Structure formats: structure tokens, C-alpha cells
């Protein structure tokens, strides 16, 4: 008798389309990541799939973004802004 196991609501293998939808990047980028060895993928017949653990590992290995909010930081005063504008 087989044990009563509830199937996971999240698939263990992600199709390229599901990976693209979940992580918000384009298909071309996904195939480039695979070709560069930065994202592990498997072939199941003719389909290319990404194991969920490989997707999570790729996400953890991303470098943090360095976002600037303009020329001045919040600590800049209006006087400094006026001096730069002159």
C-alpha cells in the first residue's frame, strides 16, 4: 500500500515559461544563463526544465543592485542643491 502523500502545490521542475513568469526575466536571458552555466537546467525529452532548487540557488547568487536616487542624498541640504545649480 502506498503512503498517503499530499502533492506539493509548487512544481519541483519549472518549465522555461513558468521560470520566466515567476522571476520576471525574458526567455532569451534564461537560455543565455543556461548556456553560460549560471543556471542549471535538465532535458526531459525535448523540454528544457529548471529544478526548483537550481532556480533558488540562481536567485541567491544574484548580486545586489546599487540604486541611486539622484545627485543628492537625503542628507543634502537645500543650500547645497542651490550651490550645485548655480
N, C-alpha and C positions, 0 to 999 in steps of 0.2 A: 504494500500500500504506500502511495506517495505522500510525503508530508504536505500539509495544507499551508502553502506559501503564498502570501499576497504579492502580486506583481508590483514592481515599482512604478510609480506614476511618471518617472523620468527615465527615458531610454538610456541604456548603457552605451549604445553606439549611436552617434549622431550622424545623420546624413549631412552632406555639404549644405543643402538648403536649410536644414534645422540649425546647423552651426552658424551660418550667416545670419539667420533671423535672431538667434539667441545673443550673439556677440556684436551684431551691428557692423560687420565689415563685409566687403564685397567678395564675390566668388573668386575673382582673379587674384585678390590678395590671399585668400585661403590656399589656392593652388600654388602660389609663389612661396608661401610659408612652408607648405609640404615639401616642395622641391628643394628649398633651402635647408631642410632638416630641422626647422624650428617648430614644426607641428607634426606629431606622429599620426599617421593615417594607415588604414588597412584596406585591402581589397576584399570584398565579398562578392564573388562572381565578377561582374563588370562594375559594380558600385564601389565608390570610394566612401569610406566611413571613418569617423574620428571617435576613438574611445573617449568616454566622458572624462576619465582620469587624465588623458592627454590634453583635452580642452582646458581642464582646470590648471594643469601644470603650465600650459602656454600662458594662461591668464596671469598666473602668479609670477611668471618670468618677465612680464612686460615692465618696461621702465616707467617711472612716474613722469607725468607731464609737468613741464615747467611753464606755468601760465603767468603772463604779466598782465596787469590791468591798466597799463598806460605808462606815461612818462613818470608819474609821481606816485609815491606810495601814500597810504592814508596818513602817514606821519608828516607829509609835506604840508607846509602852511600855504595860505593864500598869497602871502608876501613872496615866498619862493616861486610860486607859479607866476606871479606878476613879473618877477625879475627875469624868468626864462622867456616870457612872452615879449619883453621889450627888446 
